Amino acid sequence: MELSYDPIWDESGELRRGCTVREALAWLTRFGGRTAGEPVTVNGAVYKIGRLLYGPERPDVADKPIAFVCDGYYHQLNFSV
């Protein structure tokens, strides 16, 4: 995966269909946008990014496609699946 490829947004700025929460977070952490210790909100529940990426008991929401990205407070990441 290279920096020029964005799994979340397509070339026209629309949400890329089929992108899972885990794929989006992997891309964001790989290229420095986020760290594994930061929180992320998915369907109103707060998780640490590392738990969604690497946890042995990874929640099911990690592998669900993103329905939309919600606006949040400064530097807060919110997904709805």
Secondary structure, DSSP 8 states (H G I E B T S, - for coil): --TT--SSB-TTS-B-TT-BHHHHHHHHHHTTS--TTSEEEETTEEEEHHHHHH-TT--GGGGSB--EEE--STT--EEE-
